[in-house]
Amino acid sequence: LEKVHLNRKDGISKVLGTLLCVGGASIITLYKGPVVIKPHLTSTNNELLLLLEGNGGKNWTLGCIFLIGHCLSWSGWLVLQAPVLKKYPARLSVTSYTCFFGVIQFLIIAAFLERDIQTWIISSGGELFTILYA
């Protein structure tokens, strides 16, 4: 577990950098004003823009909130790993257990959210490679 020394420059820099990053991500997520940068449209990326705009009513703000929640929970997990590794110093085993239980959690969530059996069928070698690589 890393200790932050607020009376030194490096500790203050870490805290300010963290606050700046979280603040910037929050501003980008919650900004409701006019478009700041409009992308240059050509015929090739016009199709991509239509795909992005036709997102089927997905809530981008909720997605950003979930992403921030993921980052906070991941950082919390990294902080909690320090005492675990003191009692159980086999780092590779801890990493393997973490990945295994993460896969179990993702399978449960995916089975709950995606109930159509047809979407679970692997139709190409690229899909299989992606699954095995992840």
Order of alpha helices (4+ residues) and beta strands (2+ residues): alpha-alpha-alpha-alpha-alpha
